[in-house]
């Protein structure tokens, strides 16, 4: 009988993250290390840390792991690895090395399930050109998997949350809806077609999008994961001391995402992400409730959100579509700070 990993967890993927409000409270109590070679740390809530080795080389360091987001062990490994590696791409780095992080209930699952998860991770890491050279495993009643990743980057070419500038257009490279559709799958509300489409996007590396960002010397970007599009856009606006406007009518969505929300399939992470953003947010009166909740849907292995100069936006969008990122869309803009950090409209 085939093992269904979803039987072990109620929240999988990036939906399992603690709320951004709790995270900010915890991080506010931590001392920041003082070292001139630390180029990016937790201060701006960026996707990874960056440490300078010399004038030509810095290391990008990140880690990510979570409970199963799908039933199949091999696919879970692929998705978890793609998600872990994405943070390096989001900062303009080249991922190079990784370590496995595995929590596994050895008394409840056979070793071949463990092996299949790791094989999925190796498969996606190999596609990214990443060598997995070790790892660590502990006993845990809920299986969890991810990677600790090291990448290379030039110290002067780091892409960060704080790189957004007024006048920039916002481009999103993957559609939203992974959290909502996976919740719908658990409730037997989502179609098989939407489930397969969601898994395809979660397995997709952000490598080609990152290469285009680097070719245009983009300075501001993030990837969209557990805090949703709105949550990550808010973090970028705060870090860059700007405001961000998002037109939700231009945001691409997977399959029947809005229908699932209409039918009451709204994951809990949508509400915790909304709670985090409320005090820094304005919402236009005409914005459909279902679209609003999609903006806060926790994404697993989501796309890149990049800030691009207005005169380059159409050209960059064409290039993204040309490398297979056909859902890429211009979804908003960066403006001078205007009362609130984030503005959502339709």
N, C-alpha and C positions, 0 to 999 in steps of 0.2 A: 504493500500500500504506500502511495506516494505521500511524503511528509508535507503538510501545509504549515508553513512557519507562522501564518497569521493567527493560529490558534493560541500562540503564546503571549500575545500582546493586544491591548486595546488601542494603543497609539503607536504607530510606526513611522519611520523616516523622520524628517525634520519636524513633524507635528509633535514629536516627543520632547522637544526643547522646553526648558522652563520659560516662563513668560519673560519678555524683555524688561518689564518693570522690575521683576525680581532680580534679573541679571544685572541691571544698572545699579540696584541697591547693593548687591554683593561686590561688584567691581569698584564702587565708590569707596569701599573700606580698605582697598588694597593699596599699598605704597607702590609708586611707579619707580622702577630702577633708573638711576641716573648714569648714563653712559653715552658719550657722543656718537658711538657707533651703532646705537639702537636708533634706526631711522623711522620705524613704525612700531608702536606698541598698542596697548589696549585703550589708550587715551581717546582715540577717535573711533573706536569700535570697528576697526577695519577687519577685513577678511582673514588676515594673517599678520604675523610679525615679520619685520625685516631687520637684519643685522649686517652691517658693513664689514667685509673682510679687508678690502683695500679700495683704492680709487676706481677700480674697474669691476669689482665683484661684491655682491651682497647675497646673503642667504634669505630666502623666503621660507618661513616655518609655519606650519599649520597642522591641525588635527581635527578630525570629525568622526563620529561613530553614532549609531542609533539602532533601535530595534527593527525587526523586519517590516518592510513597507509592501511586500508582496509575498506570495505563497511559495514560489520556487527558490530553493537555496542558491542556485547558480545565478539567477537573475538578481536576487538580493545582493550577492557579492558584487556584481557588476554595478548596480545602482549606488551602493555605498561607496565603492571606490571612485566612481565618477564624481559623486558629490564631494568627497574628501579632496580630490585633486583640483576641483573647480576653484577653490580659494586662491591657489597659486596663479591660475589663469586670470582671475579677476584683478589681480594686482600687476599683471603684465609680466609675470615670471615664467620660466621654463621649468616644469616639474622634472625632477631627476631621480630621487630616491624616496623610498617609503618603508614603513614598518607596519605590519598587521597589528590591529587591536581587536581582540576577540573575547567575548564573554559567551559562555556556552554551557548549557545544562547537560553534561555528559551522561547523566543517569536517565534522561528523558529522550534524548535524540541519539541515533546511531552515528558512529564516526564518519560514515560516508556523507552525511548531511554537513557536518563540519568541513569535510574536505571539499564538498561542492561549493560552499560559500567562499572558501579561500580560492578555489579555482576561478570562480567568477571575478573575484578581486584581481587575481593575476591576469586574467584575460583583458580587463579594462585598463589595468596599469600598463600592460604591454602595448595596447593601442595608443596610449599616451606617451610611450617611450620611457616609462618609469620602471626602475628596477626595485622590486621588493626584496629586501636583504635581511629580513628578520621579523620579529614581532613579540607579542606577549599575549598569553591566554589565561583567563581565570574562570573559575566556576561561577555560574550565575543562573538563576531560574529562568530568566528571559534572555534569549540569544541576542547579542548585539555585535555589530561588526563595523569597522571603518579603518582608516589609515592615519598615521602620522607622516606628513609629506615634507620633503625638503626640495626647494627649487632654487634656481640661480636667477639673478637679475642685476642689471647695471644700476648702481646707486642713484644715477641721475634720471632713470627712466621708470620710476615706480608710479603705478597707478593707484590712487587712494580715494577714500571717501571724501577727503577734503579738497579734491581737485575739481569740483563742480564750479562753474563760473557763470554769472548772469549772461544771458544770451545763448547759452548752450541749448541744443535740442536733446531730448532723451530718446534713446533707442533701446527697445527691449528685444532680445533675440529668441526667446522661447515663449509660447503661450502659457497662460495661467490655468490652474484648475487641478493640479495633482492631488492636493489634500482633499478637495471636495469629491473628486471622482473616486479616490481610494476609499474614502468614507462611504460613498455610495456603493462601492463594491462589497464592502463588509456587510452592508444592509441589504444586499441583493437588489439595489435600485439602479446601479450603473450597467450599461450595456457592455457586452464583450468587446465591441469595437472601440469604445472609449477606454476600456481598461488596457487594451493592447497599445492604443495610441499614447496613453499616459506612460506606460512602461518604456515605450520607444524614446520619448522625450527625456525620461529620467536616466536612461542609459547613455544618452548623447553627451559626449564631451563638449566642453566650451572652448576647445582648442582652436578651431577655425575662427570663431569670433574674437578670441584673444589675439590671434595673429593679425587680424585686420585692425584691431585697436592699436597694436604696436606700430603697424605700418603707417598710421596716421598720427602717431605721437599723442594719443589721447591721454589725458592726465587724471580724469575722474571716472570711476566706475565701481560697481559692486556686483556680486551675484545675488540672485533672489532665492532665498531658502526659507528658514523657519519663521521669520518675522513677516513674511509676505511682501508683496510689492510695496505696499504703503509703508510698512515698518522699515524696510531697508532704504526706501527713498527718504524717509524722515531722518534716519541716521546720517545719510549723506548730506542732507540739507543742514543738519546741526553741525556736522564736522566742517562744512565749507562756509557756514554762516550765511546761507542764502535761503531762499524759498523755492520750493519745487511745485509746479503745477502739473497735474496728471489728468488727461482727458480719458476717462475710462471707456468712452465709446470707441476709442482707437486701440484699446488694449486687446490683443488676440487671446482667445479662450479656447480650451480644448473641448471638442464635442459638445455634449449637453450639460456643461457646467452650470449654466444659469437655470436650466430646468430643474436640476437637482436641488439648487438653493431654493427655488420656488416651491419645491415639494418638501422642504424642511430639512434637507440634508446639509447642515452647516456645522462643520467640525468645531470643537471647543476652542481650538487655537485661533480661529477667526475672532472670537470674542476677546481673548486675552491680548491679541495683537491690536485690536481696536481700542481696548482699554489703555494700552500703552500710548497710543497716538492721540487720544481724544483732546488733551489739553493743548496740543500743538497743531491742531487740524481744523480746517474749514471745509465744509461739504456743501456744494451747490444744492439749492432746493430741488432742482430738477433731476438729481442723480438717483437712478433706480436703486432701490434697496438691494436687489440681488447683485448688481454690479459693485455696490459698495462693499458687500461682504466678500466678493471675489478679490477685491483689492487687498484684503487682509488674510486671504487663504495662505496657510503655511505651505510653501513649495519644497519639494525634495529634488535636489539636483536641478534647480531652476536655471533660467537663462541669465545672461549678462544684461545689466542696466548700465548703459554708457552715456556719458555726457559729451556731446560732440559739437564743435563750432557750427553755427547755423549754415554757413556757406559750404560746409562739407557734408551736411546731413544726408542729402539725397544721394550723393556719390557713395558714401559709406553704406547706406541702406542697399544700394544696388549691388555693391561688392558682397555684402552679407547674403543677399538672396542668391548671388552667383556661386557661393560656396555651399549651398544647400540649406541655408537658414531662412527658408521661405516665409516663415511666420514673422520675421523681424519687422518691426513697425516703429514709426515715430509716435510716441505716446504723450509727449508733454515737453516742458521747457523749464529751464532754471531762470529765476528772476532775482533781482535785488530783494533782500529780506523785506517781507510785507506782512506785518502783524503776526502771522503764524508761519511755521516752517513748511507746512504741507497743505496744498489746496487740491481737492478732488472735485471733478466736474464730469458731466456727460457731454 
